[in-house]
Amino acid sequence: MNDAAPEYGLWFLVVINSAIFIIFALSFFKPKTTRDWRSFGAFSAFLVALFSEMYGFPLTIYFLSGWLQSRYPEVDWFSHDAGHLVEMMLGWKANPHFGPFHLLSFILIGSGFWLIAAAWRVLHAAQQRGALAVSGPYARVRHPQYVGFMLIMLGFLFQWPTLLTLAMFPVLVWMYVRLARQEEREAQVQFGAAYAAYARRVPGFVPWPANWSGEPAR
């Protein structure tokens, strides 16, 4: 570790990066209900946990240091770049920021933010009319904003996996699925047969090939 340039303990970067991503996501998601804030709060906790290990204290590296050092002795596991665990363990020699998993993470994170933003515009317009959102991303999946959050978290896991975020991810996915089911019950009450027909054609989280034609649900 370079004493002149500390690799960790940079808590101001934890605060700055957490704030940037949380505010950025907030500008797209725009939570209104208690349920919205609950889901967004869980997502924010994931980001804080991630950046705390990325810049603050590398808990995962310390916990696994004995095994990592014996299995991969050529790697300086207390350097900052070593936090890109997947690239390091696969023997990626170049800058890990240009590694395949890091680049994949950018695609997943960018796609997630795009999906949240695109879905919110459609949902907001539908709510203004008191109608069911069925166009744009809602023509492919019934819960595109939750899918967006999952894509962002998955992207960060590919980029900088930690024991805590790996443990949080399935819990948060379960929470989003549970919240989605609650929303479906409320939509069924509000829109009746129209929502039932929509739910039969459009999957909840993973788009079916039949939905890739670009035609909105009717």
PyMOL CGO cylinders between C-alpha atoms (Angstrom):
from pymol import cmd
from pymol.cgo import CYLINDER

trace = [
    CYLINDER, 0.00, 0.00, 0.00, 1.34, 3.43, -0.89, 0.3, 1, 1, 1, 1, 1, 1,
    CYLINDER, 1.34, 3.43, -0.89, 1.62, 5.49, 2.30, 0.3, 1, 1, 1, 1, 1, 1,
    CYLINDER, 1.62, 5.49, 2.30, 1.68, 8.72, 0.30, 0.3, 1, 1, 1, 1, 1, 1,
    CYLINDER, 1.68, 8.72, 0.30, -1.67, 7.97, -1.26, 0.3, 1, 1, 1, 1, 1, 1,
    CYLINDER, -1.67, 7.97, -1.26, -3.91, 6.00, 1.09, 0.3, 1, 1, 1, 1, 1, 1,
    CYLINDER, -3.91, 6.00, 1.09, -5.96, 3.34, -0.64, 0.3, 1, 1, 1, 1, 1, 1,
    CYLINDER, -5.96, 3.34, -0.64, -8.78, 3.31, 1.92, 0.3, 1, 1, 1, 1, 1, 1,
    CYLINDER, -8.78, 3.31, 1.92, -10.03, 5.38, 4.81, 0.3, 1, 1, 1, 1, 1, 1,
    CYLINDER, -10.03, 5.38, 4.81, -11.29, 7.95, 2.29, 0.3, 1, 1, 1, 1, 1, 1,
    CYLINDER, -11.29, 7.95, 2.29, -14.62, 8.49, 4.00, 0.3, 1, 1, 1, 1, 1, 1,
    CYLINDER, -14.62, 8.49, 4.00, -15.24, 11.78, 2.22, 0.3, 1, 1, 1, 1, 1, 1,
    CYLINDER, -15.24, 11.78, 2.22, -15.34, 9.77, -1.03, 0.3, 1, 1, 1, 1, 1, 1,
    CYLINDER, -15.34, 9.77, -1.03, -17.81, 7.39, 0.59, 0.3, 1, 1, 1, 1, 1, 1,
    CYLINDER, -17.81, 7.39, 0.59, -20.09, 10.33, 1.38, 0.3, 1, 1, 1, 1, 1, 1,
    CYLINDER, -20.09, 10.33, 1.38, -19.62, 12.03, -2.00, 0.3, 1, 1, 1, 1, 1, 1,
    CYLINDER, -19.62, 12.03, -2.00, -20.15, 8.92, -4.13, 0.3, 1, 1, 1, 1, 1, 1,
    CYLINDER, -20.15, 8.92, -4.13, -23.09, 7.72, -2.05, 0.3, 1, 1, 1, 1, 1, 1,
    CYLINDER, -23.09, 7.72, -2.05, -24.71, 11.16, -2.29, 0.3, 1, 1, 1, 1, 1, 1,
    CYLINDER, -24.71, 11.16, -2.29, -24.13, 11.45, -6.05, 0.3, 1, 1, 1, 1, 1, 1,
    CYLINDER, -24.13, 11.45, -6.05, -25.66, 8.07, -6.88, 0.3, 1, 1, 1, 1, 1, 1,
    CYLINDER, -25.66, 8.07, -6.88, -28.51, 8.40, -4.40, 0.3, 1, 1, 1, 1, 1, 1,
    CYLINDER, -28.51, 8.40, -4.40, -29.44, 11.88, -5.65, 0.3, 1, 1, 1, 1, 1, 1,
    CYLINDER, -29.44, 11.88, -5.65, -29.05, 10.73, -9.25, 0.3, 1, 1, 1, 1, 1, 1,
    CYLINDER, -29.05, 10.73, -9.25, -31.38, 7.79, -8.65, 0.3, 1, 1, 1, 1, 1, 1,
    CYLINDER, -31.38, 7.79, -8.65, -33.77, 10.03, -6.72, 0.3, 1, 1, 1, 1, 1, 1,
    CYLINDER, -33.77, 10.03, -6.72, -34.04, 12.38, -9.70, 0.3, 1, 1, 1, 1, 1, 1,
    CYLINDER, -34.04, 12.38, -9.70, -35.16, 9.42, -11.84, 0.3, 1, 1, 1, 1, 1, 1,
    CYLINDER, -35.16, 9.42, -11.84, -37.34, 7.48, -9.41, 0.3, 1, 1, 1, 1, 1, 1,
    CYLINDER, -37.34, 7.48, -9.41, -39.12, 10.38, -7.65, 0.3, 1, 1, 1, 1, 1, 1,
    CYLINDER, -39.12, 10.38, -7.65, -40.65, 8.41, -4.73, 0.3, 1, 1, 1, 1, 1, 1,
    CYLINDER, -40.65, 8.41, -4.73, -44.01, 9.61, -3.45, 0.3, 1, 1, 1, 1, 1, 1,
    CYLINDER, -44.01, 9.61, -3.45, -45.61, 6.91, -1.33, 0.3, 1, 1, 1, 1, 1, 1,
    CYLINDER, -45.61, 6.91, -1.33, -44.32, 5.21, 1.82, 0.3, 1, 1, 1, 1, 1, 1,
    CYLINDER, -44.32, 5.21, 1.82, -43.74, 2.11, -0.27, 0.3, 1, 1, 1, 1, 1, 1,
    CYLINDER, -43.74, 2.11, -0.27, -41.67, 4.10, -2.78, 0.3, 1, 1, 1, 1, 1, 1,
    CYLINDER, -41.67, 4.10, -2.78, -39.51, 5.53, -0.01, 0.3, 1, 1, 1, 1, 1, 1,
    CYLINDER, -39.51, 5.53, -0.01, -39.07, 2.08, 1.54, 0.3, 1, 1, 1, 1, 1, 1,
    CYLINDER, -39.07, 2.08, 1.54, -37.80, 0.60, -1.70, 0.3, 1, 1, 1, 1, 1, 1,
    CYLINDER, -37.80, 0.60, -1.70, -35.58, 3.59, -2.39, 0.3, 1, 1, 1, 1, 1, 1,
    CYLINDER, -35.58, 3.59, -2.39, -34.21, 3.50, 1.16, 0.3, 1, 1, 1, 1, 1, 1,
    CYLINDER, -34.21, 3.50, 1.16, -33.17, -0.13, 0.75, 0.3, 1, 1, 1, 1, 1, 1,
    CYLINDER, -33.17, -0.13, 0.75, -31.45, 0.72, -2.53, 0.3, 1, 1, 1, 1, 1, 1,
    CYLINDER, -31.45, 0.72, -2.53, -29.65, 3.63, -0.84, 0.3, 1, 1, 1, 1, 1, 1,
    CYLINDER, -29.65, 3.63, -0.84, -28.44, 1.34, 1.96, 0.3, 1, 1, 1, 1, 1, 1,
    CYLINDER, -28.44, 1.34, 1.96, -26.96, -0.97, -0.67, 0.3, 1, 1, 1, 1, 1, 1,
    CYLINDER, -26.96, -0.97, -0.67, -25.04, 1.96, -2.20, 0.3, 1, 1, 1, 1, 1, 1,
    CYLINDER, -25.04, 1.96, -2.20, -23.73, 3.16, 1.18, 0.3, 1, 1, 1, 1, 1, 1,
    CYLINDER, -23.73, 3.16, 1.18, -22.55, -0.37, 2.03, 0.3, 1, 1, 1, 1, 1, 1,
    CYLINDER, -22.55, -0.37, 2.03, -20.85, -0.65, -1.35, 0.3, 1, 1, 1, 1, 1, 1,
    CYLINDER, -20.85, -0.65, -1.35, -18.98, 2.66, -1.23, 0.3, 1, 1, 1, 1, 1, 1,
    CYLINDER, -18.98, 2.66, -1.23, -18.03, 2.12, 2.42, 0.3, 1, 1, 1, 1, 1, 1,
    CYLINDER, -18.03, 2.12, 2.42, -16.01, -0.90, 1.32, 0.3, 1, 1, 1, 1, 1, 1,
    CYLINDER, -16.01, -0.90, 1.32, -14.84, 0.67, -1.91, 0.3, 1, 1, 1, 1, 1, 1,
    CYLINDER, -14.84, 0.67, -1.91, -13.29, 3.74, -0.27, 0.3, 1, 1, 1, 1, 1, 1,
    CYLINDER, -13.29, 3.74, -0.27, -13.65, 3.39, 3.50, 0.3, 1, 1, 1, 1, 1, 1,
    CYLINDER, -13.65, 3.39, 3.50, -12.82, 0.02, 5.00, 0.3, 1, 1, 1, 1, 1, 1,
    CYLINDER, -12.82, 0.02, 5.00, -12.35, -3.09, 2.78, 0.3, 1, 1, 1, 1, 1, 1,
    CYLINDER, -12.35, -3.09, 2.78, -14.11, -5.52, 5.09, 0.3, 1, 1, 1, 1, 1, 1,
    CYLINDER, -14.11, -5.52, 5.09, -14.38, -8.24, 2.43, 0.3, 1, 1, 1, 1, 1, 1,
    CYLINDER, -14.38, -8.24, 2.43, -10.67, -8.06, 1.58, 0.3, 1, 1, 1, 1, 1, 1,
    CYLINDER, -10.67, -8.06, 1.58, -9.68, -8.22, 5.26, 0.3, 1, 1, 1, 1, 1, 1,
    CYLINDER, -9.68, -8.22, 5.26, -12.05, -11.11, 5.92, 0.3, 1, 1, 1, 1, 1, 1,
    CYLINDER, -12.05, -11.11, 5.92, -10.78, -13.12, 2.94, 0.3, 1, 1, 1, 1, 1, 1,
    CYLINDER, -10.78, -13.12, 2.94, -7.18, -11.88, 2.99, 0.3, 1, 1, 1, 1, 1, 1,
    CYLINDER, -7.18, -11.88, 2.99, -5.67, -15.14, 4.24, 0.3, 1, 1, 1, 1, 1, 1,
    CYLINDER, -5.67, -15.14, 4.24, -7.32, -17.25, 1.57, 0.3, 1, 1, 1, 1, 1, 1,
    CYLINDER, -7.32, -17.25, 1.57, -6.78, -14.67, -1.19, 0.3, 1, 1, 1, 1, 1, 1,
    CYLINDER, -6.78, -14.67, -1.19, -3.09, -14.19, -0.39, 0.3, 1, 1, 1, 1, 1, 1,
    CYLINDER, -3.09, -14.19, -0.39, -2.41, -17.93, -0.34, 0.3, 1, 1, 1, 1, 1, 1,
    CYLINDER, -2.41, -17.93, -0.34, -4.41, -18.58, -3.50, 0.3, 1, 1, 1, 1, 1, 1,
    CYLINDER, -4.41, -18.58, -3.50, -3.23, -15.52, -5.46, 0.3, 1, 1, 1, 1, 1, 1,
    CYLINDER, -3.23, -15.52, -5.46, 0.15, -14.52, -3.96, 0.3, 1, 1, 1, 1, 1, 1,
    CYLINDER, 0.15, -14.52, -3.96, 1.05, -12.31, -6.92, 0.3, 1, 1, 1, 1, 1, 1,
    CYLINDER, 1.05, -12.31, -6.92, -1.75, -9.83, -6.14, 0.3, 1, 1, 1, 1, 1, 1,
    CYLINDER, -1.75, -9.83, -6.14, -1.41, -6.97, -3.67, 0.3, 1, 1, 1, 1, 1, 1,
    CYLINDER, -1.41, -6.97, -3.67, -4.81, -7.46, -2.08, 0.3, 1, 1, 1, 1, 1, 1,
    CYLINDER, -4.81, -7.46, -2.08, -4.63, -4.27, -0.07, 0.3, 1, 1, 1, 1, 1, 1,
    CYLINDER, -4.63, -4.27, -0.07, -4.29, -2.08, -3.14, 0.3, 1, 1, 1, 1, 1, 1,
    CYLINDER, -4.29, -2.08, -3.14, -7.44, -0.30, -4.22, 0.3, 1, 1, 1, 1, 1, 1,
    CYLINDER, -7.44, -0.30, -4.22, -7.59, -2.00, -7.63, 0.3, 1, 1, 1, 1, 1, 1,
    CYLINDER, -7.59, -2.00, -7.63, -7.71, -5.41, -5.92, 0.3, 1, 1, 1, 1, 1, 1,
    CYLINDER, -7.71, -5.41, -5.92, -11.27, -4.60, -4.86, 0.3, 1, 1, 1, 1, 1, 1,
    CYLINDER, -11.27, -4.60, -4.86, -12.23, -5.57, -8.40, 0.3, 1, 1, 1, 1, 1, 1,
    CYLINDER, -12.23, -5.57, -8.40, -12.23, -9.14, -7.16, 0.3, 1, 1, 1, 1, 1, 1,
    CYLINDER, -12.23, -9.14, -7.16, -13.51, -10.88, -10.28, 0.3, 1, 1, 1, 1, 1, 1,
    CYLINDER, -13.51, -10.88, -10.28, -10.84, -9.40, -12.57, 0.3, 1, 1, 1, 1, 1, 1,
    CYLINDER, -10.84, -9.40, -12.57, -8.11, -10.07, -10.01, 0.3, 1, 1, 1, 1, 1, 1,
    CYLINDER, -8.11, -10.07, -10.01, -9.12, -13.68, -9.44, 0.3, 1, 1, 1, 1, 1, 1,
    CYLINDER, -9.12, -13.68, -9.44, -9.28, -14.33, -13.18, 0.3, 1, 1, 1, 1, 1, 1,
    CYLINDER, -9.28, -14.33, -13.18, -5.77, -12.99, -13.65, 0.3, 1, 1, 1, 1, 1, 1,
    CYLINDER, -5.77, -12.99, -13.65, -6.65, -9.78, -15.50, 0.3, 1, 1, 1, 1, 1, 1,
    CYLINDER, -6.65, -9.78, -15.50, -3.29, -8.01, -15.89, 0.3, 1, 1, 1, 1, 1, 1,
    CYLINDER, -3.29, -8.01, -15.89, -4.38, -4.67, -17.34, 0.3, 1, 1, 1, 1, 1, 1,
    CYLINDER, -4.38, -4.67, -17.34, -6.18, -1.85, -15.56, 0.3, 1, 1, 1, 1, 1, 1,
    CYLINDER, -6.18, -1.85, -15.56, -9.22, -3.51, -13.93, 0.3, 1, 1, 1, 1, 1, 1,
    CYLINDER, -9.22, -3.51, -13.93, -11.35, -0.49, -14.85, 0.3, 1, 1, 1, 1, 1, 1,
    CYLINDER, -11.35, -0.49, -14.85, -11.14, -1.77, -18.43, 0.3, 1, 1, 1, 1, 1, 1,
    CYLINDER, -11.14, -1.77, -18.43, -11.76, -5.38, -17.49, 0.3, 1, 1, 1, 1, 1, 1,
    CYLINDER, -11.76, -5.38, -17.49, -14.72, -7.28, -19.00, 0.3, 1, 1, 1, 1, 1, 1,
    CYLINDER, -14.72, -7.28, -19.00, -16.73, -7.42, -15.79, 0.3, 1, 1, 1, 1, 1, 1,
    CYLINDER, -16.73, -7.42, -15.79, -16.15, -3.74, -15.07, 0.3, 1, 1, 1, 1, 1, 1,
    CYLINDER, -16.15, -3.74, -15.07, -17.35, -2.82, -18.56, 0.3, 1, 1, 1, 1, 1, 1,
    CYLINDER, -17.35, -2.82, -18.56, -20.33, -5.15, -18.16, 0.3, 1, 1, 1, 1, 1, 1,
    CYLINDER, -20.33, -5.15, -18.16, -21.14, -3.35, -14.91, 0.3, 1, 1, 1, 1, 1, 1,
    CYLINDER, -21.14, -3.35, -14.91, -21.30, -0.01, -16.75, 0.3, 1, 1, 1, 1, 1, 1,
    CYLINDER, -21.30, -0.01, -16.75, -23.80, -1.49, -19.22, 0.3, 1, 1, 1, 1, 1, 1,
    CYLINDER, -23.80, -1.49, -19.22, -25.98, -2.90, -16.43, 0.3, 1, 1, 1, 1, 1, 1,
    CYLINDER, -25.98, -2.90, -16.43, -25.85, 0.27, -14.32, 0.3, 1, 1, 1, 1, 1, 1,
    CYLINDER, -25.85, 0.27, -14.32, -26.56, 2.54, -17.29, 0.3, 1, 1, 1, 1, 1, 1,
    CYLINDER, -26.56, 2.54, -17.29, -29.41, 0.30, -18.45, 0.3, 1, 1, 1, 1, 1, 1,
    CYLINDER, -29.41, 0.30, -18.45, -30.88, 0.33, -14.96, 0.3, 1, 1, 1, 1, 1, 1,
    CYLINDER, -30.88, 0.33, -14.96, -30.89, 4.10, -14.68, 0.3, 1, 1, 1, 1, 1, 1,
    CYLINDER, -30.89, 4.10, -14.68, -32.32, 4.43, -18.20, 0.3, 1, 1, 1, 1, 1, 1,
    CYLINDER, -32.32, 4.43, -18.20, -35.08, 1.95, -17.41, 0.3, 1, 1, 1, 1, 1, 1,
    CYLINDER, -35.08, 1.95, -17.41, -36.04, 3.72, -14.16, 0.3, 1, 1, 1, 1, 1, 1,
    CYLINDER, -36.04, 3.72, -14.16, -36.20, 7.09, -15.93, 0.3, 1, 1, 1, 1, 1, 1,
    CYLINDER, -36.20, 7.09, -15.93, -38.14, 5.81, -18.95, 0.3, 1, 1, 1, 1, 1, 1,
    CYLINDER, -38.14, 5.81, -18.95, -40.60, 3.92, -16.77, 0.3, 1, 1, 1, 1, 1, 1,
    CYLINDER, -40.60, 3.92, -16.77, -41.21, 6.88, -14.47, 0.3, 1, 1, 1, 1, 1, 1,
    CYLINDER, -41.21, 6.88, -14.47, -42.18, 9.13, -17.39, 0.3, 1, 1, 1, 1, 1, 1,
    CYLINDER, -42.18, 9.13, -17.39, -44.74, 6.60, -18.60, 0.3, 1, 1, 1, 1, 1, 1,
    CYLINDER, -44.74, 6.60, -18.60, -46.06, 5.91, -15.10, 0.3, 1, 1, 1, 1, 1, 1,
    CYLINDER, -46.06, 5.91, -15.10, -46.35, 9.60, -14.21, 0.3, 1, 1, 1, 1, 1, 1,
    CYLINDER, -46.35, 9.60, -14.21, -48.28, 10.36, -17.41, 0.3, 1, 1, 1, 1, 1, 1,
    CYLINDER, -48.28, 10.36, -17.41, -50.62, 7.43, -16.77, 0.3, 1, 1, 1, 1, 1, 1,
    CYLINDER, -50.62, 7.43, -16.77, -51.22, 8.49, -13.16, 0.3, 1, 1, 1, 1, 1, 1,
    CYLINDER, -51.22, 8.49, -13.16, -52.10, 12.00, -14.32, 0.3, 1, 1, 1, 1, 1, 1,
    CYLINDER, -52.10, 12.00, -14.32, -54.82, 10.48, -16.52, 0.3, 1, 1, 1, 1, 1, 1,
    CYLINDER, -54.82, 10.48, -16.52, -55.90, 7.92, -13.93, 0.3, 1, 1, 1, 1, 1, 1,
    CYLINDER, -55.90, 7.92, -13.93, -55.02, 5.21, -16.46, 0.3, 1, 1, 1, 1, 1, 1,
    CYLINDER, -55.02, 5.21, -16.46, -53.04, 1.99, -16.43, 0.3, 1, 1, 1, 1, 1, 1,
    CYLINDER, -53.04, 1.99, -16.43, -49.40, 2.32, -17.59, 0.3, 1, 1, 1, 1, 1, 1,
    CYLINDER, -49.40, 2.32, -17.59, -49.00, -0.10, -20.50, 0.3, 1, 1, 1, 1, 1, 1,
    CYLINDER, -49.00, -0.10, -20.50, -46.63, 1.59, -22.96, 0.3, 1, 1, 1, 1, 1, 1,
    CYLINDER, -46.63, 1.59, -22.96, -42.85, 2.03, -23.14, 0.3, 1, 1, 1, 1, 1, 1,
    CYLINDER, -42.85, 2.03, -23.14, -41.07, -0.24, -20.66, 0.3, 1, 1, 1, 1, 1, 1,
    CYLINDER, -41.07, -0.24, -20.66, -44.46, -1.25, -19.25, 0.3, 1, 1, 1, 1, 1, 1,
    CYLINDER, -44.46, -1.25, -19.25, -45.20, -2.97, -22.54, 0.3, 1, 1, 1, 1, 1, 1,
    CYLINDER, -45.20, -2.97, -22.54, -42.30, -5.36, -21.83, 0.3, 1, 1, 1, 1, 1, 1,
    CYLINDER, -42.30, -5.36, -21.83, -42.48, -5.92, -18.07, 0.3, 1, 1, 1, 1, 1, 1,
    CYLINDER, -42.48, -5.92, -18.07, -45.00, -4.92, -15.40, 0.3, 1, 1, 1, 1, 1, 1,
    CYLINDER, -45.00, -4.92, -15.40, -42.41, -3.61, -12.93, 0.3, 1, 1, 1, 1, 1, 1,
    CYLINDER, -42.41, -3.61, -12.93, -39.66, -1.90, -14.95, 0.3, 1, 1, 1, 1, 1, 1,
    CYLINDER, -39.66, -1.90, -14.95, -38.54, 0.44, -12.15, 0.3, 1, 1, 1, 1, 1, 1,
    CYLINDER, -38.54, 0.44, -12.15, -37.85, -2.46, -9.80, 0.3, 1, 1, 1, 1, 1, 1,
    CYLINDER, -37.85, -2.46, -9.80, -36.04, -4.24, -12.63, 0.3, 1, 1, 1, 1, 1, 1,
    CYLINDER, -36.04, -4.24, -12.63, -33.97, -1.07, -13.05, 0.3, 1, 1, 1, 1, 1, 1,
    CYLINDER, -33.97, -1.07, -13.05, -32.92, -1.11, -9.41, 0.3, 1, 1, 1, 1, 1, 1,
    CYLINDER, -32.92, -1.11, -9.41, -31.98, -4.78, -9.69, 0.3, 1, 1, 1, 1, 1, 1,
    CYLINDER, -31.98, -4.78, -9.69, -29.86, -4.12, -12.79, 0.3, 1, 1, 1, 1, 1, 1,
    CYLINDER, -29.86, -4.12, -12.79, -27.99, -1.30, -11.04, 0.3, 1, 1, 1, 1, 1, 1,
    CYLINDER, -27.99, -1.30, -11.04, -27.25, -3.43, -7.99, 0.3, 1, 1, 1, 1, 1, 1,
    CYLINDER, -27.25, -3.43, -7.99, -26.21, -6.37, -10.17, 0.3, 1, 1, 1, 1, 1, 1,
    CYLINDER, -26.21, -6.37, -10.17, -23.91, -4.05, -12.11, 0.3, 1, 1, 1, 1, 1, 1,
    CYLINDER, -23.91, -4.05, -12.11, -22.21, -2.88, -8.94, 0.3, 1, 1, 1, 1, 1, 1,
    CYLINDER, -22.21, -2.88, -8.94, -21.79, -6.51, -7.83, 0.3, 1, 1, 1, 1, 1, 1,
    CYLINDER, -21.79, -6.51, -7.83, -19.91, -7.28, -11.05, 0.3, 1, 1, 1, 1, 1, 1,
    CYLINDER, -19.91, -7.28, -11.05, -17.80, -4.16, -10.57, 0.3, 1, 1, 1, 1, 1, 1,
    CYLINDER, -17.80, -4.16, -10.57, -16.98, -4.40, -6.86, 0.3, 1, 1, 1, 1, 1, 1,
    CYLINDER, -16.98, -4.40, -6.86, -18.39, -7.49, -5.11, 0.3, 1, 1, 1, 1, 1, 1,
    CYLINDER, -18.39, -7.49, -5.11, -18.45, -7.48, -1.31, 0.3, 1, 1, 1, 1, 1, 1,
    CYLINDER, -18.45, -7.48, -1.31, -19.74, -9.97, 1.20, 0.3, 1, 1, 1, 1, 1, 1,
    CYLINDER, -19.74, -9.97, 1.20, -22.26, -7.46, 2.55, 0.3, 1, 1, 1, 1, 1, 1,
    CYLINDER, -22.26, -7.46, 2.55, -23.71, -6.41, -0.80, 0.3, 1, 1, 1, 1, 1, 1,
    CYLINDER, -23.71, -6.41, -0.80, -23.78, -10.02, -1.97, 0.3, 1, 1, 1, 1, 1, 1,
    CYLINDER, -23.78, -10.02, -1.97, -25.84, -10.84, 1.12, 0.3, 1, 1, 1, 1, 1, 1,
    CYLINDER, -25.84, -10.84, 1.12, -28.06, -7.78, 0.65, 0.3, 1, 1, 1, 1, 1, 1,
    CYLINDER, -28.06, -7.78, 0.65, -28.81, -8.39, -3.03, 0.3, 1, 1, 1, 1, 1, 1,
    CYLINDER, -28.81, -8.39, -3.03, -31.14, -11.43, -2.73, 0.3, 1, 1, 1, 1, 1, 1,
    CYLINDER, -31.14, -11.43, -2.73, -32.88, -9.81, 0.25, 0.3, 1, 1, 1, 1, 1, 1,
    CYLINDER, -32.88, -9.81, 0.25, -33.53, -6.64, -1.75, 0.3, 1, 1, 1, 1, 1, 1,
    CYLINDER, -33.53, -6.64, -1.75, -34.71, -8.64, -4.78, 0.3, 1, 1, 1, 1, 1, 1,
    CYLINDER, -34.71, -8.64, -4.78, -37.15, -10.48, -2.51, 0.3, 1, 1, 1, 1, 1, 1,
    CYLINDER, -37.15, -10.48, -2.51, -38.31, -7.14, -1.09, 0.3, 1, 1, 1, 1, 1, 1,
    CYLINDER, -38.31, -7.14, -1.09, -38.90, -5.69, -4.56, 0.3, 1, 1, 1, 1, 1, 1,
    CYLINDER, -38.90, -5.69, -4.56, -40.81, -8.77, -5.65, 0.3, 1, 1, 1, 1, 1, 1,
    CYLINDER, -40.81, -8.77, -5.65, -42.95, -8.53, -2.51, 0.3, 1, 1, 1, 1, 1, 1,
    CYLINDER, -42.95, -8.53, -2.51, -43.63, -4.83, -3.10, 0.3, 1, 1, 1, 1, 1, 1,
    CYLINDER, -43.63, -4.83, -3.10, -44.49, -5.58, -6.71, 0.3, 1, 1, 1, 1, 1, 1,
    CYLINDER, -44.49, -5.58, -6.71, -47.05, -8.18, -5.65, 0.3, 1, 1, 1, 1, 1, 1,
    CYLINDER, -47.05, -8.18, -5.65, -48.65, -5.63, -3.32, 0.3, 1, 1, 1, 1, 1, 1,
    CYLINDER, -48.65, -5.63, -3.32, -48.86, -3.13, -6.17, 0.3, 1, 1, 1, 1, 1, 1,
    CYLINDER, -48.86, -3.13, -6.17, -50.42, -5.77, -8.42, 0.3, 1, 1, 1, 1, 1, 1,
    CYLINDER, -50.42, -5.77, -8.42, -53.16, -6.46, -5.89, 0.3, 1, 1, 1, 1, 1, 1,
    CYLINDER, -53.16, -6.46, -5.89, -53.91, -2.74, -5.66, 0.3, 1, 1, 1, 1, 1, 1,
    CYLINDER, -53.91, -2.74, -5.66, -53.91, -2.38, -9.46, 0.3, 1, 1, 1, 1, 1, 1,
    CYLINDER, -53.91, -2.38, -9.46, -56.27, -5.36, -9.74, 0.3, 1, 1, 1, 1, 1, 1,
    CYLINDER, -56.27, -5.36, -9.74, -58.71, -3.59, -7.42, 0.3, 1, 1, 1, 1, 1, 1,
    CYLINDER, -58.71, -3.59, -7.42, -58.39, -0.28, -9.24, 0.3, 1, 1, 1, 1, 1, 1,
    CYLINDER, -58.39, -0.28, -9.24, -58.42, -1.45, -12.87, 0.3, 1, 1, 1, 1, 1, 1,
    CYLINDER, -58.42, -1.45, -12.87, -60.15, -4.84, -12.61, 0.3, 1, 1, 1, 1, 1, 1,
    CYLINDER, -60.15, -4.84, -12.61, -60.35, -6.85, -15.82, 0.3, 1, 1, 1, 1, 1, 1,
    CYLINDER, -60.35, -6.85, -15.82, -58.09, -4.44, -17.71, 0.3, 1, 1, 1, 1, 1, 1,
    CYLINDER, -58.09, -4.44, -17.71, -55.21, -5.15, -15.36, 0.3, 1, 1, 1, 1, 1, 1,
    CYLINDER, -55.21, -5.15, -15.36, -55.91, -8.89, -15.34, 0.3, 1, 1, 1, 1, 1, 1,
    CYLINDER, -55.91, -8.89, -15.34, -55.70, -8.96, -19.14, 0.3, 1, 1, 1, 1, 1, 1,
    CYLINDER, -55.70, -8.96, -19.14, -52.53, -6.87, -19.09, 0.3, 1, 1, 1, 1, 1, 1,
    CYLINDER, -52.53, -6.87, -19.09, -50.92, -9.17, -16.50, 0.3, 1, 1, 1, 1, 1, 1,
    CYLINDER, -50.92, -9.17, -16.50, -51.69, -12.22, -18.65, 0.3, 1, 1, 1, 1, 1, 1,
    CYLINDER, -51.69, -12.22, -18.65, -49.83, -10.71, -21.62, 0.3, 1, 1, 1, 1, 1, 1,
    CYLINDER, -49.83, -10.71, -21.62, -46.91, -8.94, -19.95, 0.3, 1, 1, 1, 1, 1, 1,
    CYLINDER, -46.91, -8.94, -19.95, -44.45, -10.69, -17.57, 0.3, 1, 1, 1, 1, 1, 1,
    CYLINDER, -44.45, -10.69, -17.57, -43.59, -9.22, -14.21, 0.3, 1, 1, 1, 1, 1, 1,
    CYLINDER, -43.59, -9.22, -14.21, -39.79, -8.91, -14.36, 0.3, 1, 1, 1, 1, 1, 1,
    CYLINDER, -39.79, -8.91, -14.36, -38.23, -10.81, -17.29, 0.3, 1, 1, 1, 1, 1, 1,
    CYLINDER, -38.23, -10.81, -17.29, -39.51, -9.91, -20.78, 0.3, 1, 1, 1, 1, 1, 1,
    CYLINDER, -39.51, -9.91, -20.78, -40.72, -12.76, -22.93, 0.3, 1, 1, 1, 1, 1, 1,
    CYLINDER, -40.72, -12.76, -22.93, -39.44, -12.94, -26.53, 0.3, 1, 1, 1, 1, 1, 1,
    CYLINDER, -39.44, -12.94, -26.53, -43.01, -12.39, -27.68, 0.3, 1, 1, 1, 1, 1, 1,
    CYLINDER, -43.01, -12.39, -27.68, -42.86, -8.95, -26.07, 0.3, 1, 1, 1, 1, 1, 1,
    CYLINDER, -42.86, -8.95, -26.07, -39.80, -7.83, -28.03, 0.3, 1, 1, 1, 1, 1, 1,
    CYLINDER, -39.80, -7.83, -28.03, -41.80, -6.88, -31.11, 0.3, 1, 1, 1, 1, 1, 1,
    CYLINDER, -41.80, -6.88, -31.11, -42.21, -3.33, -29.85, 0.3, 1, 1, 1, 1, 1, 1,
    CYLINDER, -42.21, -3.33, -29.85, -46.00, -3.44, -29.76, 0.3, 1, 1, 1, 1, 1, 1,
    CYLINDER, -46.00, -3.44, -29.76, -47.48, -2.05, -26.55, 0.3, 1, 1, 1, 1, 1, 1,
    CYLINDER, -47.48, -2.05, -26.55, -49.90, -4.13, -24.53, 0.3, 1, 1, 1, 1, 1, 1,
    CYLINDER, -49.90, -4.13, -24.53, -53.55, -3.46, -25.12, 0.3, 1, 1, 1, 1, 1, 1,
]
cmd.load_cgo(trace, "trace")
